[in-house]
Amino acid sequence: MVVCHCLALNDRAITERLGDGPLTVDDVVDRCGAGGRCGGCRPTIEALLAERSLHAMTPVTLGRPVDEAPVASAA
């Protein structure tokens, strides 16, 4: 899908230039120019970055891993 009509950049061309790590729309402007002219594509770029960050999320472990089954205490 075409994201930036000013520069004729589609979503694939933009994501190929982003690399890894979290980014802002201004980072995208710096790396490929999309969003830097008329600004009409900035909301689409924000959505693209949000979708990308969801795909990059890793599972989070809450607490510490359990190595053994819990042992009942004598109360």
PDB file of N, CA, C and O in Angstrom:
ATOM      1  N   MET A   1       0.841  -1.171   0.000  1.00  0.00           N
ATOM      2  CA  MET A   1       0.000   0.000   0.000  1.00  0.00           C
ATOM      3  C   MET A   1       0.889   1.237   0.000  1.00  0.00           C
ATOM      4  O   MET A   1       1.901   1.276   0.699  1.00  0.00           O
ATOM      5  N   VAL A   2       0.519   2.240  -0.774  1.00  0.00           N
ATOM      6  CA  VAL A   2       1.275   3.486  -0.806  1.00  0.00           C
ATOM      7  C   VAL A   2       1.005   4.241   0.488  1.00  0.00           C
ATOM      8  O   VAL A   2      -0.146   4.481   0.851  1.00  0.00           O
ATOM      9  N   VAL A   3       2.064   4.608   1.172  1.00  0.00           N
ATOM     10  CA  VAL A   3       1.955   5.340   2.432  1.00  0.00           C
ATOM     11  C   VAL A   3       2.209   6.822   2.189  1.00  0.00           C
ATOM     12  O   VAL A   3       1.400   7.666   2.577  1.00  0.00           O
ATOM     13  N   CYS A   4       3.326   7.137   1.552  1.00  0.00           N
ATOM     14  CA  CYS A   4       3.704   8.527   1.302  1.00  0.00           C
ATOM     15  C   CYS A   4       3.559   8.814  -0.189  1.00  0.00           C
ATOM     16  O   CYS A   4       4.352   8.340  -1.003  1.00  0.00           O
ATOM     17  N   HIS A   5       2.543   9.593  -0.534  1.00  0.00           N
ATOM     18  CA  HIS A   5       2.317   9.917  -1.941  1.00  0.00           C
ATOM     19  C   HIS A   5       3.335  10.938  -2.447  1.00  0.00           C
ATOM     20  O   HIS A   5       3.679  10.932  -3.629  1.00  0.00           O
ATOM     21  N   CYS A   6       3.816  11.807  -1.573  1.00  0.00           N
ATOM     22  CA  CYS A   6       4.802  12.817  -1.988  1.00  0.00           C
ATOM     23  C   CYS A   6       6.077  12.170  -2.521  1.00  0.00           C
ATOM     24  O   CYS A   6       6.648  12.631  -3.509  1.00  0.00           O
ATOM     25  N   LEU A   7       6.517  11.104  -1.863  1.00  0.00           N
ATOM     26  CA  LEU A   7       7.757  10.428  -2.253  1.00  0.00           C
ATOM     27  C   LEU A   7       7.510   9.079  -2.919  1.00  0.00           C
ATOM     28  O   LEU A   7       8.458   8.371  -3.259  1.00  0.00           O
ATOM     29  N   ALA A   8       6.243   8.721  -3.105  1.00  0.00           N
ATOM     30  CA  ALA A   8       5.857   7.444  -3.717  1.00  0.00           C
ATOM     31  C   ALA A   8       6.501   6.266  -2.994  1.00  0.00           C
ATOM     32  O   ALA A   8       7.109   5.394  -3.615  1.00  0.00           O
ATOM     33  N   LEU A   9       6.354   6.257  -1.665  1.00  0.00           N
ATOM     34  CA  LEU A   9       6.902   5.166  -0.850  1.00  0.00           C
ATOM     35  C   LEU A   9       5.765   4.310  -0.311  1.00  0.00           C
ATOM     36  O   LEU A   9       4.791   4.819   0.243  1.00  0.00           O
ATOM     37  N   ASN A  10       5.908   2.997  -0.485  1.00  0.00           N
ATOM     38  CA  ASN A  10       4.915   2.093   0.086  1.00  0.00           C
ATOM     39  C   ASN A  10       5.391   1.585   1.442  1.00  0.00           C
ATOM     40  O   ASN A  10       6.509   1.875   1.868  1.00  0.00           O
ATOM     41  N   ASP A  11       4.538   0.830   2.109  1.00  0.00           N
ATOM     42  CA  ASP A  11       4.863   0.343   3.452  1.00  0.00           C
ATOM     43  C   ASP A  11       6.105  -0.537   3.445  1.00  0.00           C
ATOM     44  O   ASP A  11       6.900  -0.478   4.383  1.00  0.00           O
ATOM     45  N   ARG A  12       6.287  -1.338   2.429  1.00  0.00           N
ATOM     46  CA  ARG A  12       7.457  -2.216   2.360  1.00  0.00           C
ATOM     47  C   ARG A  12       8.741  -1.402   2.215  1.00  0.00           C
ATOM     48  O   ARG A  12       9.732  -1.692   2.886  1.00  0.00           O
ATOM     49  N   ALA A  13       8.739  -0.398   1.359  1.00  0.00           N
ATOM     50  CA  ALA A  13       9.927   0.440   1.165  1.00  0.00           C
ATOM     51  C   ALA A  13      10.293   1.163   2.453  1.00  0.00           C
ATOM     52  O   ALA A  13      11.471   1.335   2.766  1.00  0.00           O
ATOM     53  N   ILE A  14       9.281   1.582   3.195  1.00  0.00           N
ATOM     54  CA  ILE A  14       9.539   2.285   4.456  1.00  0.00           C
ATOM     55  C   ILE A  14      10.101   1.327   5.494  1.00  0.00           C
ATOM     56  O   ILE A  14      11.119   1.627   6.117  1.00  0.00           O
ATOM     57  N   THR A  15       9.458   0.178   5.694  1.00  0.00           N
ATOM     58  CA  THR A  15       9.914  -0.745   6.736  1.00  0.00           C
ATOM     59  C   THR A  15      11.299  -1.310   6.437  1.00  0.00           C
ATOM     60  O   THR A  15      12.048  -1.618   7.364  1.00  0.00           O
ATOM     61  N   GLU A  16      11.653  -1.453   5.165  1.00  0.00           N
ATOM     62  CA  GLU A  16      12.994  -1.935   4.821  1.00  0.00           C
ATOM     63  C   GLU A  16      14.080  -0.960   5.256  1.00  0.00           C
ATOM     64  O   GLU A  16      15.220  -1.364   5.486  1.00  0.00           O
ATOM     65  N   ARG A  17      13.738   0.307   5.369  1.00  0.00           N
ATOM     66  CA  ARG A  17      14.725   1.328   5.729  1.00  0.00           C
ATOM     67  C   ARG A  17      14.767   1.632   7.220  1.00  0.00           C
ATOM     68  O   ARG A  17      15.563   2.461   7.660  1.00  0.00           O
ATOM     69  N   LEU A  18      13.930   0.980   7.992  1.00  0.00           N
ATOM     70  CA  LEU A  18      13.828   1.335   9.403  1.00  0.00           C
ATOM     71  C   LEU A  18      14.817   0.626  10.303  1.00  0.00           C
ATOM     72  O   LEU A  18      15.241   1.201  11.305  1.00  0.00           O
ATOM     73  N   GLY A  19      15.201  -0.592   9.989  1.00  0.00           N
ATOM     74  CA  GLY A  19      16.080  -1.331  10.883  1.00  0.00           C
ATOM     75  C   GLY A  19      15.311  -1.843  12.090  1.00  0.00           C
ATOM     76  O   GLY A  19      14.088  -1.979  12.048  1.00  0.00           O
ATOM     77  N   ASP A  20      16.030  -2.124  13.158  1.00  0.00           N
ATOM     78  CA  ASP A  20      15.416  -2.668  14.370  1.00  0.00           C
ATOM     79  C   ASP A  20      15.261  -1.581  15.418  1.00  0.00           C
ATOM     80  O   ASP A  20      15.857  -0.508  15.324  1.00  0.00           O
ATOM     81  N   GLY A  21      14.457  -1.882  16.404  1.00  0.00           N
ATOM     82  CA  GLY A  21      14.301  -0.978  17.528  1.00  0.00           C
ATOM     83  C   GLY A  21      13.069  -0.103  17.402  1.00  0.00           C
ATOM     84  O   GLY A  21      12.501   0.043  16.319  1.00  0.00           O
ATOM     85  N   PRO A  22      12.665   0.473  18.519  1.00  0.00           N
ATOM     86  CA  PRO A  22      11.492   1.350  18.514  1.00  0.00           C
ATOM     87  C   PRO A  22      11.794   2.652  17.776  1.00  0.00           C
ATOM     88  O   PRO A  22      12.907   3.174  17.849  1.00  0.00           O
ATOM     89  N   LEU A  23      10.809   3.159  17.078  1.00  0.00           N
ATOM     90  CA  LEU A  23      10.985   4.368  16.286  1.00  0.00           C
ATOM     91  C   LEU A  23       9.802   5.304  16.454  1.00  0.00           C
ATOM     92  O   LEU A  23       8.710   4.891  16.843  1.00  0.00           O
ATOM     93  N   THR A  24      10.040   6.569  16.156  1.00  0.00           N
ATOM     94  CA  THR A  24       8.976   7.567  16.111  1.00  0.00           C
ATOM     95  C   THR A  24       8.773   7.972  14.654  1.00  0.00           C
ATOM     96  O   THR A  24       9.555   7.596  13.781  1.00  0.00           O
ATOM     97  N   VAL A  25       7.717   8.738  14.401  1.00  0.00           N
ATOM     98  CA  VAL A  25       7.480   9.226  13.049  1.00  0.00           C
ATOM     99  C   VAL A  25       8.651  10.095  12.596  1.00  0.00           C
ATOM    100  O   VAL A  25       9.047  10.043  11.432  1.00  0.00           O
ATOM    101  N   ASP A  26       9.204  10.888  13.503  1.00  0.00           N
ATOM    102  CA  ASP A  26      10.355  11.727  13.143  1.00  0.00           C
ATOM    103  C   ASP A  26      11.566  10.883  12.748  1.00  0.00           C
ATOM    104  O   ASP A  26      12.346  11.292  11.887  1.00  0.00           O
ATOM    105  N   ASP A  27      11.733   9.717  13.363  1.00  0.00           N
ATOM    106  CA  ASP A  27      12.808   8.804  12.957  1.00  0.00           C
ATOM    107  C   ASP A  27      12.594   8.341  11.515  1.00  0.00           C
ATOM    108  O   ASP A  27      13.545   8.234  10.740  1.00  0.00           O
ATOM    109  N   VAL A  28      11.334   8.068  11.168  1.00  0.00           N
ATOM    110  CA  VAL A  28      11.013   7.639   9.806  1.00  0.00           C
ATOM    111  C   VAL A  28      11.347   8.760   8.822  1.00  0.00           C
ATOM    112  O   VAL A  28      11.908   8.513   7.755  1.00  0.00           O
ATOM    113  N   VAL A  29      10.996  10.001   9.192  1.00  0.00           N
ATOM    114  CA  VAL A  29      11.320  11.146   8.336  1.00  0.00           C
ATOM    115  C   VAL A  29      12.824  11.213   8.104  1.00  0.00           C
ATOM    116  O   VAL A  29      13.276  11.411   6.976  1.00  0.00           O
ATOM    117  N   ASP A  30      13.597  11.047   9.174  1.00  0.00           N
ATOM    118  CA  ASP A  30      15.058  11.103   9.062  1.00  0.00           C
ATOM    119  C   ASP A  30      15.622   9.984   8.196  1.00  0.00           C
ATOM    120  O   ASP A  30      16.576  10.199   7.448  1.00  0.00           O
ATOM    121  N   ARG A  31      15.038   8.787   8.292  1.00  0.00           N
ATOM    122  CA  ARG A  31      15.608   7.624   7.601  1.00  0.00           C
ATOM    123  C   ARG A  31      15.195   7.499   6.145  1.00  0.00           C
ATOM    124  O   ARG A  31      15.973   7.023   5.318  1.00  0.00           O
ATOM    125  N   CYS A  32      13.956   7.928   5.817  1.00  0.00           N
ATOM    126  CA  CYS A  32      13.533   7.745   4.421  1.00  0.00           C
ATOM    127  C   CYS A  32      12.758   8.921   3.845  1.00  0.00           C
ATOM    128  O   CYS A  32      12.425   8.916   2.660  1.00  0.00           O
ATOM    129  N   GLY A  33      12.466   9.925   4.661  1.00  0.00           N
ATOM    130  CA  GLY A  33      11.779  11.106   4.159  1.00  0.00           C
ATOM    131  C   GLY A  33      10.268  11.061   4.252  1.00  0.00           C
ATOM    132  O   GLY A  33       9.620  12.107   4.212  1.00  0.00           O
ATOM    133  N   ALA A  34       9.690   9.876   4.374  1.00  0.00           N
ATOM    134  CA  ALA A  34       8.232   9.763   4.449  1.00  0.00           C
ATOM    135  C   ALA A  34       7.716  10.529   5.660  1.00  0.00           C
ATOM    136  O   ALA A  34       8.249  10.395   6.762  1.00  0.00           O
ATOM    137  N   GLY A  35       6.682  11.327   5.452  1.00  0.00           N
ATOM    138  CA  GLY A  35       6.095  12.116   6.527  1.00  0.00           C
ATOM    139  C   GLY A  35       6.703  13.489   6.684  1.00  0.00           C
ATOM    140  O   GLY A  35       6.243  14.275   7.513  1.00  0.00           O
ATOM    141  N   GLY A  36       7.719  13.795   5.915  1.00  0.00           N
ATOM    142  CA  GLY A  36       8.425  15.055   6.073  1.00  0.00           C
ATOM    143  C   GLY A  36       7.972  16.183   5.167  1.00  0.00           C
ATOM    144  O   GLY A  36       8.400  17.322   5.353  1.00  0.00           O
ATOM    145  N   ARG A  37       7.136  15.907   4.211  1.00  0.00           N
ATOM    146  CA  ARG A  37       6.690  16.968   3.293  1.00  0.00           C
ATOM    147  C   ARG A  37       5.319  17.485   3.709  1.00  0.00           C
ATOM    148  O   ARG A  37       5.238  18.371   4.561  1.00  0.00           O
ATOM    149  N   CYS A  38       4.255  16.966   3.142  1.00  0.00           N
ATOM    150  CA  CYS A  38       2.919  17.498   3.451  1.00  0.00           C
ATOM    151  C   CYS A  38       2.411  17.023   4.804  1.00  0.00           C
ATOM    152  O   CYS A  38       1.574  17.689   5.413  1.00  0.00           O
ATOM    153  N   GLY A  39       2.903  15.881   5.286  1.00  0.00           N
ATOM    154  CA  GLY A  39       2.481  15.350   6.581  1.00  0.00           C
ATOM    155  C   GLY A  39       1.212  14.525   6.537  1.00  0.00           C
ATOM    156  O   GLY A  39       0.772  14.011   7.565  1.00  0.00           O
ATOM    157  N   GLY A  40       0.621  14.391   5.369  1.00  0.00           N
ATOM    158  CA  GLY A  40      -0.621  13.636   5.257  1.00  0.00           C
ATOM    159  C   GLY A  40      -0.492  12.163   5.600  1.00  0.00           C
ATOM    160  O   GLY A  40      -1.479  11.522   5.961  1.00  0.00           O
ATOM    161  N   CYS A  41       0.704  11.625   5.493  1.00  0.00           N
ATOM    162  CA  CYS A  41       0.906  10.199   5.758  1.00  0.00           C
ATOM    163  C   CYS A  41       1.337   9.923   7.199  1.00  0.00           C
ATOM    164  O   CYS A  41       1.497   8.762   7.573  1.00  0.00           O
ATOM    165  N   ARG A  42       1.524  10.945   8.002  1.00  0.00           N
ATOM    166  CA  ARG A  42       2.001  10.730   9.373  1.00  0.00           C
ATOM    167  C   ARG A  42       1.086   9.810  10.186  1.00  0.00           C
ATOM    168  O   ARG A  42       1.600   8.953  10.906  1.00  0.00           O
ATOM    169  N   PRO A  43      -0.251   9.943  10.109  1.00  0.00           N
ATOM    170  CA  PRO A  43      -1.104   8.992  10.844  1.00  0.00           C
ATOM    171  C   PRO A  43      -0.924   7.548  10.367  1.00  0.00           C
ATOM    172  O   PRO A  43      -0.965   6.620  11.174  1.00  0.00           O
ATOM    173  N   THR A  44      -0.726   7.357   9.069  1.00  0.00           N
ATOM    174  CA  THR A  44      -0.505   6.010   8.541  1.00  0.00           C
ATOM    175  C   THR A  44       0.834   5.469   9.012  1.00  0.00           C
ATOM    176  O   THR A  44       0.955   4.283   9.318  1.00  0.00           O
ATOM    177  N   ILE A  45       1.843   6.336   9.072  1.00  0.00           N
ATOM    178  CA  ILE A  45       3.156   5.919   9.571  1.00  0.00           C
ATOM    179  C   ILE A  45       3.055   5.542  11.043  1.00  0.00           C
ATOM    180  O   ILE A  45       3.658   4.558  11.471  1.00  0.00           O
ATOM    181  N   GLU A  46       2.295   6.318  11.827  1.00  0.00           N
ATOM    182  CA  GLU A  46       2.094   5.978  13.246  1.00  0.00           C
ATOM    183  C   GLU A  46       1.455   4.608  13.382  1.00  0.00           C
ATOM    184  O   GLU A  46       1.865   3.814  14.229  1.00  0.00           O
ATOM    185  N   ALA A  47       0.454   4.323  12.559  1.00  0.00           N
ATOM    186  CA  ALA A  47      -0.207   3.011  12.601  1.00  0.00           C
ATOM    187  C   ALA A  47       0.760   1.907  12.190  1.00  0.00           C
ATOM    188  O   ALA A  47       0.751   0.826  12.780  1.00  0.00           O
ATOM    189  N   LEU A  48       1.583   2.165  11.197  1.00  0.00           N
ATOM    190  CA  LEU A  48       2.581   1.193  10.744  1.00  0.00           C
ATOM    191  C   LEU A  48       3.581   0.897  11.855  1.00  0.00           C
ATOM    192  O   LEU A  48       3.951  -0.258  12.066  1.00  0.00           O
ATOM    193  N   LEU A  49       4.019   1.929  12.565  1.00  0.00           N
ATOM    194  CA  LEU A  49       4.956   1.739  13.676  1.00  0.00           C
ATOM    195  C   LEU A  49       4.303   0.987  14.831  1.00  0.00           C
ATOM    196  O   LEU A  49       4.945   0.151  15.468  1.00  0.00           O
ATOM    197  N   ALA A  50       3.029   1.278  15.107  1.00  0.00           N
ATOM    198  CA  ALA A  50       2.323   0.579  16.183  1.00  0.00           C
ATOM    199  C   ALA A  50       2.186  -0.903  15.858  1.00  0.00           C
ATOM    200  O   ALA A  50       2.403  -1.754  16.721  1.00  0.00           O
ATOM    201  N   GLU A  51       1.828  -1.209  14.625  1.00  0.00           N
ATOM    202  CA  GLU A  51       1.699  -2.613  14.208  1.00  0.00           C
ATOM    203  C   GLU A  51       3.046  -3.318  14.292  1.00  0.00           C
ATOM    204  O   GLU A  51       3.133  -4.465  14.730  1.00  0.00           O
ATOM    205  N   ARG A  52       4.075  -2.632  13.875  1.00  0.00           N
ATOM    206  CA  ARG A  52       5.424  -3.198  13.912  1.00  0.00           C
ATOM    207  C   ARG A  52       5.861  -3.484  15.340  1.00  0.00           C
ATOM    208  O   ARG A  52       6.484  -4.514  15.598  1.00  0.00           O
ATOM    209  N   SER A  53       5.547  -2.595  16.269  1.00  0.00           N
ATOM    210  CA  SER A  53       5.956  -2.814  17.658  1.00  0.00           C
ATOM    211  C   SER A  53       5.194  -3.976  18.281  1.00  0.00           C
ATOM    212  O   SER A  53       5.732  -4.674  19.141  1.00  0.00           O
ATOM    213  N   LEU A  54       3.947  -4.196  17.862  1.00  0.00           N
ATOM    214  CA  LEU A  54       3.194  -5.352  18.364  1.00  0.00           C
ATOM    215  C   LEU A  54       3.837  -6.652  17.910  1.00  0.00           C
ATOM    216  O   LEU A  54       3.882  -7.622  18.666  1.00  0.00           O
ATOM    217  N   HIS A  55       4.333  -6.677  16.683  1.00  0.00           N
ATOM    218  CA  HIS A  55       4.982  -7.885  16.165  1.00  0.00           C
ATOM    219  C   HIS A  55       6.333  -8.124  16.817  1.00  0.00           C
ATOM    220  O   HIS A  55       6.809  -9.258  16.869  1.00  0.00           O
ATOM    221  N   ALA A  56       6.948  -7.069  17.310  1.00  0.00           N
ATOM    222  CA  ALA A  56       8.286  -7.190  17.895  1.00  0.00           C
ATOM    223  C   ALA A  56       8.258  -7.515  19.379  1.00  0.00           C
ATOM    224  O   ALA A  56       9.298  -7.790  19.977  1.00  0.00           O
ATOM    225  N   MET A  57       7.070  -7.483  19.974  1.00  0.00           N
ATOM    226  CA  MET A  57       6.984  -7.729  21.413  1.00  0.00           C
ATOM    227  C   MET A  57       7.397  -9.154  21.745  1.00  0.00           C
ATOM    228  O   MET A  57       7.082 -10.098  21.019  1.00  0.00           O
ATOM    229  N   THR A  58       8.102  -9.287  22.843  1.00  0.00           N
ATOM    230  CA  THR A  58       8.500 -10.606  23.319  1.00  0.00           C
ATOM    231  C   THR A  58       7.712 -10.926  24.575  1.00  0.00           C
ATOM    232  O   THR A  58       7.300 -10.015  25.292  1.00  0.00           O
ATOM    233  N   PRO A  59       7.498 -12.192  24.854  1.00  0.00           N
ATOM    234  CA  PRO A  59       6.765 -12.552  26.065  1.00  0.00           C
ATOM    235  C   PRO A  59       7.484 -12.041  27.307  1.00  0.00           C
ATOM    236  O   PRO A  59       8.713 -12.024  27.374  1.00  0.00           O
ATOM    237  N   VAL A  60       6.706 -11.634  28.268  1.00  0.00           N
ATOM    238  CA  VAL A  60       7.252 -11.120  29.521  1.00  0.00           C
ATOM    239  C   VAL A  60       6.996 -12.142  30.612  1.00  0.00           C
ATOM    240  O   VAL A  60       5.889 -12.671  30.722  1.00  0.00           O
ATOM    241  N   THR A  61       8.008 -12.425  31.418  1.00  0.00           N
ATOM    242  CA  THR A  61       7.864 -13.328  32.546  1.00  0.00           C
ATOM    243  C   THR A  61       7.621 -12.493  33.788  1.00  0.00           C
ATOM    244  O   THR A  61       8.429 -11.632  34.136  1.00  0.00           O
ATOM    245  N   LEU A  62       6.524 -12.746  34.443  1.00  0.00           N
ATOM    246  CA  LEU A  62       6.217 -12.049  35.688  1.00  0.00           C
ATOM    247  C   LEU A  62       6.686 -12.908  36.845  1.00  0.00           C
ATOM    248  O   LEU A  62       6.334 -14.084  36.934  1.00  0.00           O
ATOM    249  N   GLY A  63       7.466 -12.333  37.717  1.00  0.00           N
ATOM    250  CA  GLY A  63       8.008 -13.100  38.830  1.00  0.00           C
ATOM    251  C   GLY A  63       9.189 -13.926  38.366  1.00  0.00           C
ATOM    252  O   GLY A  63       9.772 -13.660  37.315  1.00  0.00           O
ATOM    253  N   ARG A  64       9.533 -14.911  39.141  1.00  0.00           N
ATOM    254  CA  ARG A  64      10.658 -15.757  38.757  1.00  0.00           C
ATOM    255  C   ARG A  64      10.135 -17.114  38.325  1.00  0.00           C
ATOM    256  O   ARG A  64       9.082 -17.548  38.792  1.00  0.00           O
ATOM    257  N   PRO A  65      10.847 -17.784  37.447  1.00  0.00           N
ATOM    258  CA  PRO A  65      10.401 -19.099  36.989  1.00  0.00           C
ATOM    259  C   PRO A  65      10.384 -20.111  38.132  1.00  0.00           C
ATOM    260  O   PRO A  65      11.204 -20.040  39.048  1.00  0.00           O
ATOM    261  N   VAL A  66       9.462 -21.034  38.070  1.00  0.00           N
ATOM    262  CA  VAL A  66       9.356 -22.085  39.083  1.00  0.00           C
ATOM    263  C   VAL A  66      10.120 -23.298  38.577  1.00  0.00           C
ATOM    264  O   VAL A  66       9.810 -23.851  37.523  1.00  0.00           O
ATOM    265  N   ASP A  67      11.136 -23.705  39.356  1.00  0.00           N
ATOM    266  CA  ASP A  67      11.948 -24.853  38.963  1.00  0.00           C
ATOM    267  C   ASP A  67      11.364 -26.165  39.478  1.00  0.00           C
ATOM    268  O   ASP A  67      11.530 -27.212  38.853  1.00  0.00           O
ATOM    269  N   GLU A  68      10.687 -26.104  40.609  1.00  0.00           N
ATOM    270  CA  GLU A  68      10.128 -27.313  41.210  1.00  0.00           C
ATOM    271  C   GLU A  68       8.689 -27.047  41.624  1.00  0.00           C
ATOM    272  O   GLU A  68       8.262 -25.902  41.772  1.00  0.00           O
ATOM    273  N   ALA A  69       7.963 -28.126  41.802  1.00  0.00           N
ATOM    274  CA  ALA A  69       6.593 -27.997  42.282  1.00  0.00           C
ATOM    275  C   ALA A  69       6.613 -27.481  43.715  1.00  0.00           C
ATOM    276  O   ALA A  69       7.505 -27.840  44.484  1.00  0.00           O
ATOM    277  N   PRO A  70       5.650 -26.648  44.086  1.00  0.00           N
ATOM    278  CA  PRO A  70       5.625 -26.138  45.457  1.00  0.00           C
ATOM    279  C   PRO A  70       5.425 -27.269  46.472  1.00  0.00           C
ATOM    280  O   PRO A  70       4.734 -28.249  46.193  1.00  0.00           O
ATOM    281  N   VAL A  71       6.022 -27.124  47.620  1.00  0.00           N
ATOM    282  CA  VAL A  71       5.908 -28.102  48.699  1.00  0.00           C
ATOM    283  C   VAL A  71       4.997 -27.504  49.758  1.00  0.00           C
ATOM    284  O   VAL A  71       5.179 -26.364  50.186  1.00  0.00           O
ATOM    285  N   ALA A  72       4.008 -28.298  50.174  1.00  0.00           N
ATOM    286  CA  ALA A  72       3.088 -27.815  51.205  1.00  0.00           C
ATOM    287  C   ALA A  72       3.836 -27.672  52.522  1.00  0.00           C
ATOM    288  O   ALA A  72       4.632 -28.533  52.898  1.00  0.00           O
ATOM    289  N   SER A  73       3.569 -26.584  53.205  1.00  0.00           N
ATOM    290  CA  SER A  73       4.234 -26.381  54.498  1.00  0.00           C
ATOM    291  C   SER A  73       3.357 -26.934  55.610  1.00  0.00           C
ATOM    292  O   SER A  73       2.131 -26.949  55.503  1.00  0.00           O
ATOM    293  N   ALA A  74       4.000 -27.387  56.674  1.00  0.00           N
ATOM    294  CA  ALA A  74       3.267 -27.898  57.830  1.00  0.00           C
ATOM    295  C   ALA A  74       2.875 -26.703  58.684  1.00  0.00           C
ATOM    296  O   ALA A  74       3.734 -26.012  59.231  1.00  0.00           O
ATOM    297  N   ALA A  75       1.584 -26.465  58.795  1.00  0.00           N
ATOM    298  CA  ALA A  75       1.132 -25.300  59.563  1.00  0.00           C
ATOM    299  C   ALA A  75       0.540 -25.684  60.873  1.00  0.00           C
ATOM    300  O   ALA A  75       0.113 -24.817  61.635  1.00  0.00           O
TER     301      ALA A  75
END
